Amino acid sequence: MTTLHVPTYNQTRERQRSASGCTDTDADVHLRVICYDETVRKLDHYYGIVKRQLLQNQSISLGIFPSTSQDHRVGDVRTSIYCAASIWSLFQAYRRIDDDRGKAYELGQSCVKCMRGILTCWMRQCEHVESFKKGQNPKFALHAKFHLLTGEEVISSEEYGHLQIDIVSLYLLFLVQMITSGLQIIYTMDEVTFVQNLVYYVERAYRTPDFGMWERGSKYNNGTPELHASSIGLAKAALEAINGCNLFGEKGASWSVIFVDIDAHNRNRSIFETLLPRESSSKNVDVSLLCAISFPAFATHDQMLYSKTRNQIVSLLEGKHGFKRFHRDGYGTVLEDNKRRYYHIAETKVFEKIECEWPLFFLFMIIEGMFKGNEEQVEQYKNKLKPLVKRDKWGDPVVPKYYYVHRDQVNLERSEPGSQGRQPSSEGNPRNLFLWGQSVWIIASLLMDGLLHINELDIIRRHLPSYNRPRKGGRYSAFQGTASDLVVQVVLIAESMRLQAMMATYGIQTQTPHEVEPVQIWPPRELVKVYQNLGVSEKLGLQGRPTRPIGALGTSKIYRVCGQTVLCYPLVFEVSDFYLSHDMALLIDDIKSELHFVGKYWRLSGRPTVCVLIREEHMRDIHFRELLDLLAQLKTGYCDGLKVRTGRLQNLISSSCIEHLDFMSALDIDLDIKPFEQLQHASIGYQSLTDVPRAITYSEDSMSFKDMELQPTHEVINVLRSVSTLHGQTQLLGILLRREGPDFQIDGHPVAVRLERLLKEVSVCHFWGAMRLAAALLKKTYPSVMHMTAILVQGCQLTVGYGKDEVLLDRPVQPGGIHDLFYNASLQTHNVVQAVLQQEVVLYCGKLIATHTHLFNGILNIRVGWVIKAMTYYLHDVCHSKETVEGLAPSEVRRLLVKVLSLDEWAQQENQAKWGSSMTTALHRRREVRLTPQQIRVIDGCLGRTPKRFYEKVFNILRKTPLGVRLCDQLLPQHPTISEMSSGELNFALTVQSLLNHIQHPEYRQIVVELFSVVATILERNPELKFLHVLNLDQIFKDAFKMFLKDHGREWTDDASTFYNASHVVVSSYLARAVVNFMLTGDMRSEIEEGLTCKVS
């Protein structure tokens, strides 16, 4: 029987189409095959293949599988999962017939044994899971390979890249599929607890660089892990699948249900879709993404993203013998040195155009075609696969692992890709089966032969958009997609009755905590306490959910906890000791952002319910009327285009998303929960805002006490006692704090206590300069690192500090590392306030890059110190304000940041949009601004912004400069730069950025950017030319400036301000003349002159 030839394919598709339109009950009947004997014969044929090829190689003790049939020692987790999925697929197919003679049960139990074997191996590494949850350190990763018989570790994390988030996610995904089909895989509560901790393990995939599907990390194979889109996509899919899943199946109890942090899921979704179609920093395209966007994960249903990613994979990686894994992949090629684990620098260049091709991914394309109902695609890839498949002595098909180029044909293949034949690998022949390939072949063949329906392979309907999946009933939240007209429910909670009465005079109806009883209003930190008990096991050494904050989506659910109904207010209403919570204007912006964020990213069944908390301290703020305006806007049913509904909490519960935290009922624990308390007053008091005592608008003359650092301590104390200004007291206390320590006593009080008291005092009167200084002296840190992660996972680097002591961040940091990052010696020496101001700017950048990504177009490295310089420059040199950035309110700092980042949108316009009402008077007076070319260059240079296709142009220049490019005494060499990297690679762009970062004058930096563009244009128009000596950009600029001065009749000067202030057209013309002169001095030669063939890339 030739199983790859399917004569009844069209009839099969018609039958599957009609079945997919039926209900599950009808489908069971409708999908029974017409010819019973033929079906049994086909199933028995596949049963024989599974027995001979897969079960023959299953571990007798653990049930796991090796990667190849000749390996009798090492079990591979990824291969085991796919083998289990293949066996389960045949199990599903056998369930259609009445008398399977016990084969379905045998297959089902073999599948269960494999899945439990993997679980057993991992449960032996509980201490790894607990450590990994806290820090995502690769050395604590769950292993991907175990001893086939004993389950012991066979290779250490130092010797192999075990950190492969996608493997754990794949396991969770198929675990849910199999449990939903009726298999009993999880037996005990210890196992349920461990699986819950596996969820914690993958929840932070969005910020965890791993080694990816190919176990090597970056494409350079140098031991460096990367953020991989495929790993994040698998994690996102697994979290969606397992949320609310009862691991004991339909008969399970409420305490065997798995819970997922919806905010963690949303971060994974957001970062995954941001990275697509790119796989990682070093890999623009990778075939592993096929498993993420299609079977088995189906991680995105955004058709545009899906098509773009798929088309890129097909167009760039498909060959005659399968798909390449990624560009310059040396695995399996004849030129790879198998004795070395890592490659040498620039070694990947030698593998270009001879990468191995994997037939396995033709099978994935066939499966994708079956799910999409694309008959043409299925036939196309079936025909491509047919000549590649071998046969064993039983006539069973054998899928080679990959096809490689023979050593004798390497040069011919490089000169004309696809022209040479390829040889099959030694893995994937009849004597040494490649089990991953065999398992996927079985799944594809069952689908093509009509023995397995796509809904039986994908029980939970991952292939459908979430809003088309069967609705889950029950007590737990479920991912159901979002309605196009989603309504965000808003509950207004007043802190006291007198605040409620005053709000009522303005037509704003609120409720007090007493009025919403028996529902309780909780701070989000109290919900964190509850979740810390989820997944706890002393026996296994697991401590439950890490103390991560509950995000905006998590606080938009209503919870049932131990018989109580709870609504949490969002984190933006938490009063932290970091000074941002004292700015009402910032709070108003955050409320709007919070509502729009929830409205945009809500994916659960039921409506989100957001608690807006109004405190009495808000009444005394000068911006309270703006808050009233916002609340009045909410009352109309819309908030800047978002549909909202305000009302009494009791009336909104029925339409809310309700999460039952039933795991708490099984625990004998006393939780110290402190609900939000209502303030009690003897009388209602205020009737309107005019009765409310306002917060004073405090100001004082600025005076520096820097000279006191040289005075003895007793003299500093004497001056402190006589100084009445708050900023002066803060400076003097800071001198004593640094010199004598926090416990040094002044008039019976420690310095630190005096500073804390002073911080509260300046907070009340909104004296922002003193507030920031006091916060910095007390080494306050913002309590979350999510904003920093948001920047880094967008492909941007983040640099904090100043000058030579800048600290470059290219991967997420842990919360514990924030303090050391910002309170380092260089920042303390430069300006102590920068420690909190830079935190503040990073926070705003993190929020903006998630919601207004276009503001960061062309910026690959956010150098926070330079961003602040751009803001200072705009404030002083453009707006001519005498205020300092650190003296502005946080909301004004954020608006100033947005103004600077949006420079390209308004700089050339004469009439500017109005700033927010809270911006300083000086800025109000400068609403109409026309920036000069120099001012634009200074700001863009501080931001490090570059034009479109800039890095591609630099790459093309490097191709024509064998000796490299020199700038500021730094050399960017041609090799290994272009031999190691490709033009569209993110790592190349970051390399160029690091070169530009050596320039200390921002306007000169932008001139250099313009110079690169000029040189690239000349080379594009004259492709036969190349530089024979180092391309010295500093020299070319100096020559251009000399010509500029000569043409304008001026003497030589080091001050190039007049040149910086010239228009882009003028500067480009002089730079072009200088480049041409550089050529004419003999530093350039035609390739034709050298007898070389000219090629235009």
N, C-alpha and C positions, 0 to 999 in steps of 0.2 A: 504493500500500500504506500503510495506517494502522498504523504500527508500535507506537503506544501501545495499540492494541486487540489483545489476545492471546486469541483464541478457544479455544486449547488449553491454557489456563493450568493447570487442575487436572491434566490428564494430564502436563503438564511437571513439576509438583511431585511427582506420584507417581513419575515416572521418576527425579527427583533424589533423592527419599527412599530409594528402593531402592538407588540408586547409592552414596549416602553410607554405606550399611551394608556395602558390599562392600570387599574389599581393593583396593588401587590397581590391581593387574593385572586383576581382574574388572571394575573400574569402567571401564577403557579399552574393554573389550569391550561392557559393558552400556550405556555412554553413547553408543554409536553410534546415531544417530538412525534411526528406522524408515523414514522416507521420505527417501531420499538426495537426490533431485532437489529436493525442497522445501527441504531443509537448505542445499544449494548455492545455491539462489536467494536464500534469506534472508541467507546469509553474503556473497554478492556484493552484495546491497543495502547491507549495512553497510560493505562494502569501499568501495563508491562514496561513501558518506557520509564515511568516514575520509579518502579521497583528496581530496574536495572541501573538507571543513571543516578537517581537521587538517594533512595532509601538504602541502596547498597553501600553508600558512603556516609550514612548517618551514624554518629557516635552512639555506641551501644549503651553508654552510661548517661550522657547528658542530652543526647538527641541533636547536638549542633553539627554543622557541616564544615569541612575544609574548603578552601577556595578552589583546589583542584583535586581530582580523585586520587592522584599519586601521593598526596600529602596525608600521612597517617598520624601526624603529631599536632599540627596547629589548626585550631578551629577559627574560622573567620566569621565575625558577627554579621557583617553586611550580606555575605553569601548565605548565611544561615537564614536570615530574614526572608530573602528572596526565594530560597528553597522552600521554606515554610509556606510562603504565599503561593508558590506553584502547587504544592501538595494540597493546600486548602482550596485552590481553584478547582482541582479535580474532585475534591470532596464535595464542593458545591455542585459540580456538574452531575455527580452520582446521585445527588438527592432528588433529581428529577424522576428517576425510575423507581418502580415499586419494589423490585427485588434486586438489590445490589449484591447479594450474597456476602454481606459483611464487609465489603470493600470500603464503603463510605466511612464506616466506623473506624476501620484500620487507618485510613488516611487522616481522618480527623484527629485520632490519638497521636499519630506521628507528628502532626502539626503542633498539637498541644505540647508534646514532649520537647520539641525544638524550642518553642517560645518559652517554656518553663526552664529549659536548660540555659538559655541566655539570661533569664531573670536570676537563676541560681548563681551564675558566674558573677553577675553584677552585684548581687546582694552580698557577696563576699567582700566587696569593695565599698561598703557603706561609709567607711571613714573618708574615702575619696570624695564621695558625693557630698558629705557634710562640709568638707574643706572647700570643695569647688563652689558650693553655693555662696560662700563668703567672699571669694576673691577671683574666681574663674582662672586659676593658675593652671597652665597646661600639665604640670606634673601631678595634679590631682584628677586628671581626666579619667573617666571610665575607660577601661581597655577595650580595644576593638578586636583583639586576638587572645585566645586562651588555649590551654592544652586541651586537645580533643577529647581525652578520656577523663582527666582529673579536674579540669576547669581551673587549674592553677595559672598564674601569670607566666607567660613564656618570653616576653620581651618588655624591657622597662621603657618608661616614658622618655628617658634620655636617648634611647636607641631607636625609637620609633614614634611617629606622630599619632598617638592614640586619640588626641582631642579632635573628634569628628562629630560635631553637633548633629549632623544630618542622620547619623546611624541611630542615635537615641530617639530622634524624632520619627524616623522610619519605623522603629520598633513600636512606639506608642501608636502610630497611625494604623499599622496592621493589627495591633492588639485590639483596638476598638473595632475594626472591621470584623475580626474573627469572633470576638465576644458577642457582637451584634448578630452574627449569623447563628449563634446558639452554642458555640464551643465554650466549655468551662476551663479557663486557663489559670485564673487567679483563685487560690484556695483559701488563704488565710488573711486576717487583718494585718499581719506583719507585711505581707506582700502588697496589700492595698496601700499601706503607709509608704512603702518603698516606691511604688509607682507614683504616688503624690509627690515624692521628692524628686523623681525623674522629671516631673513637670517643672519643678523649681529649677532643675538642672538646665532645661532648654529655654526657660522663659527669657533668659538674658542673652539669647543667641545674637540679638541685634547689636550687642556691644562686646561680643566675644570673638576675637580672631582665632580661627581654628585651622586645621590642616586640610579640611575639605574632603570631598569624595575621593580624591586621588592621593590622599595621605601625605602630601608633600608641602602643603602651604603655598607660598608664592611660586610662580612658574620658574623662578631662578633655582628652585630646589636647593636653598641654602639654610633650611631649618627655620625659616621665618613664617609664622602663621599669619593669616589675613582674615579680614571679614569677607565671608563668601556669601553671595546672594543665594546660592543653592541651599546652603545650610540654614540661612534665615528663613527661606521659603518653606523648607521642610518643617522647621520649628513652628512657623505660623500655621501651617496646615494641621500639624499634630495638636496644637493648642485648641484650634477650632473643633477638631474631632473629639478630643477627650473631655472637653468641658461638659460637666453634667453626666458623664458616662458612669453607669454603675458597673463596677468591675466584677461583681458577682452575677451579672446578667439580670434577667427579668425577675428573678426570685430574690435579688439582693436586698439588703437592708439599707436604710438611709445613710448609715455611716460608712458604706463602701462606695460612696460617690466621690468622683474627682472634681476638684475646683480649679479654675484657671483665673489668673489675674487679667481682667479684660484690658487694663492699661498696658500690661506687658505684651499682650497679643497685638494691641494697636501699634505699639512701637515696632514690633517685628514686621507688621504689615506695611507700615509707613517706610521703614528703612529698606525692606525688600523691594517695594515698588520704586523707591528712589534709586536704588542701585541698578535695577533693570534698565537696559538689556546687558549691562556690564556684570561680570561675575565677581571681580575683585579689583584691587588697585593695579595688579600686574597682568590680569587676564581680562581683556575686553570682551572676549566671547569664550564660552566653555560649554561643552555638550552636557555637562552635569546639570545645567539649567533646564534641560529637557525633562528631567525627572521631577523638577520643581514646578514647572508651569503646566505639565501634562501628567500622565500616570507615573507614579502613584499619588502625588501630592495634590495636583490641581490647585496650586497655591494662589493663582490670580485669575479673576474672571473679568479683568479689564481687557477688553478685546484689543485695544490699540497696543497696550504693553505686551500682551501675549503674542500678537502678530509680529511686532517689531523684534521681540526676542527670538521667536521661532525662526523668522526669516533670516535673521543674522546668523543663527546656528547653521541653518541649511545652506546658506549661500557661502559661508566662509569655512565650514568644517566638513561638509559632505564630500566623500570621494567614491571611487568605484567599488571599494572593498569595505566601506563602512564610514563611520565618522571619526575624524581626528578628535582627540580630547580637548586640545587647545593648541594655539600656535606655539611653535618651538618646543613641543613636548618631546623629550628625549627617551621616554620610557619605551623599552622594547626595540629601539633602533640599534643597528649594528655598530654605531659610533658611540653608544653609551658605555661607560666603564662600570660594569656591574660590581666591581670591587670597592668602589667608593659610594658612600651614602649621599654625599652632597656634590654638586657641580662646582667647578672653578668659576671665577668671575668671567662673564661673557661667553661661557661655554654653550649656552642655549642657542647661540647664533648658528652653530654647526648642525643643529637639528632642523633648521628652517627648510620647509618644503619636502622633508622626508619623514614627517611624523607618521607614526603607525595609525592604521585605520581599524576601527572596531566594528565588526558586523552586529554586535549586540544592539547598537542604537538603531539599526534598521528595524529590529524587532520592536523597539520602543515607538518608532514611527508607525509601524503596523498597528500597534495597540492604540496609539493616538487616533489613527484613521478610523478604527472601529468605534471609539467613543464619539468622534465627530460625525460619524455616518458618512465618511468620505471614501466611497468605494474606489475611486481612482487612485487615491493615495495608498490604500491597502494593496491594490494590484501592483502599483508601481514598485513599492518596496519589497513585496513578495517576489517579484521577478528579479530585483536586484540581489536579493538574499539567496535565491535558489542556487546559482552556481558557486556560492561561497560555502555552502553547507556540505560537510563530509558525511560519510556513513561508516558505522561500525559493523562488526561481523553479524549482528542481528538485523542489519538494515536500518537501525535507528539513526536519525539525524544527529550530527555532532557540529556544534557551532564553535569555530576557532575563536580564541580570545582576541587576537588582532592579526592584521597582515602587515608585514614590514618590507622595506625595500632591501633587496640583496646588496651586499657590499660592492659587487662589481657594477651595479647600476645606479649608485648614489649620485654620481656627477651628472649622468644623463637625466635622472629624475629632477635634480635641482634646476637644470637648464630648461627643462620642459615638464613642469609638474603634471602628473597623471599619465605620462607617456609610457612608463615602465610597468611591467607586471610585478606582483608582490607575492611573497611567500607567507603561508600561514604559520602562526607561532606554534611552539612545541606544546604550549598549554591550549587545550581545546582540540585535541586529536583523539581518536578512538581509545588510545591507551591512557590518556591523561585528560579527562574531561574538565572543561571550564564550567563549574557548576552554576555560576551566576548566569552565564549565557544560556545554559540548558534550561534553567528554571524559567527564564523570561520567554524562551522559545515555546515551552509547554503552555504558558498562559496565552501567548499570541495564537498558537495553533488551536487551542480550545475555543477561543473566540471566533477564529476564522471558520472552523468546522461547525459553528452553530451549536456547540455543546455547552457553551457558557455564555450567558447574557451579561452585558456590561453592568446591569443592576445587581447581578450576583457576584461580580468581581468587586463592585463598589457599592456595598450594602448601604453605606451611609450617604451615598449620592454626592460624593465630593466633586464629581464632574459637572454638577449643576451649580449655577449661582445659588448663594445661600437662601435667597428668597423663593427659589423653586424647589427646595428640598422639603421632604415631609416634615410637617410641624411636630416638634417634640411637645408632648404634654408633660405634666408633672410639676415638681416643686423647684426646679432649678432653671437658671437662665440658660438660654441657648442662642447660638449665633444664627440669626434668621435674616440677615441683610438689613438694609435701611429703607424706609419708605421715602418716596420722592418728596412727599409733603410732611415729613416728620415734624411733630410738635414737641417742643421741649417744655416740660411742665416746670413751673417756678413757684416755690413756696417762700413767702416772705416772713421771716421770723424776727420779731423785735425783742431786744434784750430785756425790756421792762414795760410795765403798763403805761408809765408816763410817756415813754418813747412811742408806744403804740397809739396813745391818745393824741400826741402831737402829730404823728404821721396821718392820722385820720382827718385832721383839720385840712390837710392838703389832698384829701381824696385817696390816700394810699392805705388800703386795708391790709393789715398785718395780723399775725398771730403770735402770742407769747408761748414760751415753752410749756406753761401750764395749760394753755388752751388746746394744744395738740395732744395732750395726754389721752390715752395711754401710750401713744407714740413718743419715743424719746429722741431728743436731738443730741447726737454725739459729735465730739471732735474726731477727725479722722485718725488721730493717734490711738484712740480707744479701740477702733476697729482693727488696727494693726495688732493690738494685744490679743484680740480674739483669734485672728488668723495665725498668730504664733503657735497656737495649739493644734493647727492642722498639719498632720504628717509627723507628729512627735512619737518617738519610740525609744525608750531608755534601753530596751533590749538590743536594738540595732544601732544605738548611738546617734540617732537623728533628732535634731532639735526643732523641726518644723519650719514654717515659713520664715525666711530672713526678715529682719526688721526694715523692710522697704516701705516707703510711704504709699498710701492708697491714692491713686491719681484721680483725675477729673471724671473719668468714666466710671470708676469703681464707686465714687461717692454719689453717683447719679442713680444707684439702685436703692431700693428699700429692702432692708434686711429683717429677717425673723431669726432672733437669737434667743434660745432658751425661753421661749414663750413670749418674748418681748418683740415689739415692732420698733425698728430703729431707722432713722434717716441721718446721714452724716453730712455736715456742711463741708464744702470743698477746702482744699489746702490754702487757697488764696485768702481765706478769712482767719487763718491761724495767726495769732499774734506771736511772732518769734522775737528773739532778742537781736535779730539782724534788722537794721533800721528801716528797711523798705516798707514794712507793714505800717509805718506811720504816715505814709503819703496817700491821702485820699484820692487824689487824681490818678495815681498809679492803680489803686484798687478799682476805681471805676473802669479804667481800661481793661484791667484783668477780668472783671466780671463779664464785660462784653466778649472778651476773647474766650473766656471759659464757656459761655453759652454757645458761641459759634463753633468752638472745638467739639463740644458734645453733640451739637446738631450735625456736624459734618462727619464724625467718626463713629456715631452710635450704630452698633450692629446687632444688638440683642432684641429679643422679643419683648414687647411692652415698651412704654414710653420712658425716656429718662426723666428723673425728677431732681431738679437742682435746688438746693437750699441756699437762699440769699440771706445772710445774717447781718442784721443792722444793730450796731452797738451804740451806746450812749456817747462814747467818745467821738463817734462820727459826727454827732450833732454840732460839736464845737469846732469842727474843721471848717476852714474858709471855703472848701469845695463841696460842702454838704448840699447846697442847692443843686449842684450838678448831679449828685446822687439821686435827689428827688426827681430831677428831670428824667434820669434813666428809669427809675421805678415807674414814673408816669408813662414812659414810652412802653415799658413792658405791659402795662395795663391795657394798651391798645391792641395787644395781640401780636405785635411785631417788634423785633429788635434788629435794626439795620438789615431788614430783609428776611430774618429768621422768624419762623412761626413759633410763638410762645403762648403759654396759657398759664395765667396766674389764678390761684384759687386757694381754698382751704385744703389743708393736707388730707383731711378725712375724705374729701370729695375726689381727690386725685389718686388715692391709693389703688382703686379698682383698675385703673388703666396704666398703672406703673409697672416697671420691671421689678419683680420681687424675688429675692434670693433667700432660700432657706438654708441657714448654716446648721444643718442637723447634726454635724459631727460633734457639736458642743454638747448635745443631749447625752451622748455616750460617755462623756468625761466627768469625773468627779473633781471639779476644779472651782475654786472661788476666785472669780475675776474681780480685780479692783478697778471697776469701771466708774468713771466720773463724768456723767452726762453734763451737757451744757446747762448751767443753772440760770434761772431768771433772777434779775436784780429786784430786790424788794425796797419800796419807798413808802414813807408814811402817807404821802399825798401824791396825786397824779402830777402836780407841778406844772411844767411848761405847757403852754397852749399853742405857741407858735415859735418860729425861729427867732423872732425879735426878743423873746424872753430868755433865750439860751445864752449863757455867758460864752463869748467867743474865745477861741485860742488866740493869744496875743501874737502879733506879727513882730518877732524879735529881730533886732539888728543892732550891730555895734561896730565901732571903728576897728578895722583890722590892725593888729599889732603883733609883731614877731618877737618871740622871746628866745630866739636861737642863740643869742649871745650868752644866755644863762647857762648853757651847757658847759661853759668854761669856769663857772663859778662854783664854789664849794657848796655842799648840800645844805648847810644851815642858812646860807644866803638865799638859796632857791626857796627854802621853806618860808623865810621872812617875806620874800617878794610874793609868794603864793598867798600869804595871809592878807596882804594889802591889795591884791588885784581883785577887782570886782567883775571884770569881763569873763564870760563863760569860755570863750575861745582861749583867752590868756590862761585861765585856770587849767584848761585841758592840756595846753602845751607844757606848763610847768609840772603837772602831775605826770605827764609822759616822760619828762626828763628824770624825775625821781624814780619812776617805774623801771626805766632802762638801767639806771645807775644802781639802785638799791634793792630792786626786786619787788614783787607784788605784796609782800607781807610787811614792808617797811611802814612803821607807825608814824602818823602825823596827827597830833592832837588826839591820840587814843584810837585812831581809825587807820586800818591798812590802806595803802595807796590804791590797791585794786578796788576796795569797797568804795572809796571816795570817787573813783572813776566811774564805777557802775552807777552810783547815785547821780553823778554829773551827767551821765549818758541819758538817764531818765528825764532829768531836768531839761536838757537841750531837745529831747524828743518831744516833750510837751509843747515847746514853743517853736518847733520846726526850724531850729537853727542848724541847717544841714552841714555846713562846714565843720562846726564843732562836733556834730553828731558822727560824721565820718571819721574824724580824727580820734574821737574817744573809742569808737568801734574798732578801729585799726589798732590802737594801743592795747585794747583788751583782746586782740586777736580773734575777733568774731569771724565766723565763716557762714556762708549761706548753706542751709541744711540739706541741699540736694545737688547731685552731680548730673542729673538728667539733661540739663541744658548744655553742659559740656559734651556729653555723649551725642546729643543731637547735632552738634557742629561736626564732630569727628566722623560720625557715620554718614554724613552727607558727602564725604570725600575731601573735606577741608582739613587742613592741619590747624592747630591752635598754638600760639606762642604767647606766653605770659612773661612779664618782666621787662627789662630794658637793656639795650646795648649788647655787650658781649656776654652778659649774664642772662640773656633770654633763655627760657626753658621751652623746648619744643615738645608738643604733645602730638603723637600720631596714632595713639590708641587710647581707649577709655581708661580713666583712672577710677580708683575706688574712693568712696567717701572719706576714708581715713587719710587719703593722700592729699586732700584739699589744703589742709592747714600748712603742711610743709611746702606745698607748691607756691602759695601766695605769700607766706610769711618767711621768705628766704632772705638771706643777708643783703642781696643786691637791691631788692625792693625797699627793705628797711632803710638802707643807706640813701637811696635815691630820694624817696619821699614816702614816709610811712603810710600816708592816706591812700597811696596807690594800691595797697594790699586789698582794701575794700572796694575802691573805685574800679579796679580791674575785674574783681569778682562781679560787680554790678554790670559792667559792660558785657562780660561773657554771658551773664544771665539773659540780657536783652538780645544779644546776638543769637543765642540758642533758641529763644522763642521766635525771633524774626525769621531765622533760616527755615524753621518748620512751617511757618505760615506765609511768608513772603520771600520765597527762595530767590526770586528775580533780583532782589536787592544785592545779592552776593554773586551775581554773574561776573565771571572773570576774576574772582578772588579765590585763590586756592589756599592761602595761608592767612588766617586772621591773626595778625600781630597786635595784641590788645594794646600794648603801649603806644604803638603807632596810630591805632584807631583813635585813641584819646588825644594824640597830637593833632590829628586831623580835626577833631571836634574843637580843640583849643584854638587852632588856627582859624577855623570858621568863626568862632565866637569873638576872637580878638581882632583878626586882620580883615575879616569880611564885614562882621556886624559892629566892629569897633566898640565892643562891650568891655567894661572894666571888671566884670565878674569872672570868677574862675569856674571851671567845670565842676570841681569838687564842692563849690558853694551852691550849686543849683539843686533844686528838688529832684528826686529820682525820676519823676514823670517828665521833667524838663530835660534831664540827661537822656532819657529814652527818645524824646522827640528830636533832640539835637543829633543823636546817633542816626535816626531815620533820615533826617535832613541831609546828613553827610553821605549816607549810603545811597540815597536816591539822587545823587548829584547829576547823573547822566539824564535824568528825567526832567530836570528843571534848570540846569545851569545856564543853558543858552537862551532861556526865555526871559523876557523883560519883566513880566508880571508874575509874581510868585503866589502860590496858594497860601492862605492864611495858616499860621501856626495855631496850636491849641491855645486856649485862653490863659493857660497857666504859664506860658513862656514869659521870660523876663521882658521888661520894658524895652531894653536895648534891642532885643530881637524883634519886638513888635514894630519898632521904628524902621526896621530894615526889611520889611516884607517884600519890597521891590529891589531885587539885587541882580545885577548882571556881572557875573564873574569874569575876571580877566583870564587869558590863557594860562598865565603863570599860576593863578589861584587854583584853576582846575587841575593843573599838573601836580601842584603840591598836594591837594586832597587825594587825587587818584593815586599818587605815589605813596602816600601814607597808607592807603588802603591796599596797595599792591595789586591794583586792577589791571587786567590785560584785555586786549580786544579779541574778537572771535578768530579762531584758527591760528592764534599766536604761536602755540607750542608746535603745531604742525609746521609752521614756517621756520621756527628755530631748528627743528629736526632736519628739514630740507637744507638749511644752511650748513648744519654739521656734516651732512653728506658731502658737501662741496669743500669742506675745510679739514684736510687730513691731519693738520697739526692742532686743530681745535680753536676755540674762541677764548680770548682773554678779556677780563673785565675786573677792574680794581685789584690787580695782581693775583686774581684767581683764574685758573684755567679750566674750561669745560672741554675735556678731551673728546676727540671723535670716537676713539675706542678706549674703554669698553662701552661707552655710552650708547651708541646706536647699534652695537652688536648685541648688547644685553637687553635693550628696550626697543619698543616700537613707537611710532609717531603719535598714535592715539592713546598711548598708555598713561594712566594717571601718574605712575611713578616717574616717568620722564618729565611731565609737567612740574612735579614737585622738585626734581633735580634742577630744572631751570630756575624755579622760584628761589631755591637756596642760593644760587649764583647771584640773582638780583638782590637778595637780602643783604649782600655785603655793601651795597650802596647806602650811604648815610644821608644823602640829600634827596628827598622825595621827588623834587622837580627834575633832578638829573636822572633818577630812575625812570621816570616817564619818557624822557628824551631817549634813553637807551631802548625802551620798548618800541618807540617810533623808529629808531635806527634799525632794529631787528627787522621791522616790517619793510623798511626801504631796501635793505640788502636782499631780503627774500623776494621782493618784487623784481629787482634787477636780475636775480638768478632765474626766476621763473620765465622772464622774457628772453633770457640768454642761457638756455639750458646747457650749452656746450662749455660754459666757463666754470672754473673752480679756483679756489685760493690755494696757493702753494706754500704760503707761510701762515703763521698764526694770525687770525683775524682780530686785530687789536681795536676794540670798540672805543676805548678811551682816546686813542690817537685820532681816530676818525672824527670823534666829537670835537676834539681840540682843533682839527683842521677846518671843520665846518664853522666853528665859532670864529676862527681867524678870518675866514672869507666873509662872514657876516659883518665883522667889525670893519674890514677893509672897504666893503661896499658902502658902508654907512659913514665912512670917513672918520673912524675912531681909532685911538691907540689901543694897544693890547692891554687888557685888564683881566684879573682873575675873577671879577664879578660878572657872571654870565646872566644877570637878571634880565637884561634887555633881550637876550636870545630866548630865555625861558618864556618871556612875555610875548613872543612873536606867535602868530597863528600857526596852526598845524600845517597849512599849505606852505608857508614860508620856511618853517623849520625843515620840513621834508625835502624841499628843493635844495637847501644848503647841505643837508645830510647826503642827498643823492650825489651832489657835485663832489663832496669829500670822498664818497665811496668810489666814484669813477676815478678820481685822482689816485686813490689807493691802488686801483687796478693798474693804472698807467705807469706806476713806479716799478712795475715788474713783479708785483706780488700776486699776480693772477695770470693764469694761462688757460688756453683753450684745450679741451680734451682732444679735439681734432688734431691740434698741433702735435700732441703726443702720440698720434696714431691710434687713439682709442675710439671705440664706437660710442657715439653720443646717444644717451637714453634719457627720455623725459619721464620722470616719476610722477 
